[in-house]
């Protein structure tokens, strides 16, 4: 086991995010529910933090990038996005976090550039 120099948070979509998804044109959500999205929430690694305040400071400093990445997974047309504000971010997502990340494998970490999913 290896402790890595990162903290982690899960970004769990809430009802306002789901409502936005449902209002998108040309998207098929027939086999998807909010509960399913919440069960498979995106995890984000950030620099190692000592406490929740430090972690929130990291999130608030990058919320625009994070919010945009979450929306881009579903819709690349930024004209269909809401205004990206910190208050909206906090109302659209619940954050669950852990200060310590432990890697259970000796396999080297591999980093790949983020690429939005192609849904349509």
C-alpha angles and dihedrals in degrees: 000000000000130000109220127210094249141089121213139214134187117221106212116195117231134201097281090057090049091049089053090051092050091052095053114110119240097014123127113212096163094120096038135079135185088248090057091051090049093050091054100039120167116258122214127199116213134174112294111280130200098210146356094273091057091046092051089050088056092049094046090050091056103027093116092058092043094046091048091049091052093050094043089058087068107023129021093187102096089193087073093052122098120238106286106234130158091240091053091046090054092048094047098047139040115212122216115182147181126198095208126058119192121194110212096194135068090217111118117254114252122207123205129183112258113257120184116240118260104231106160 
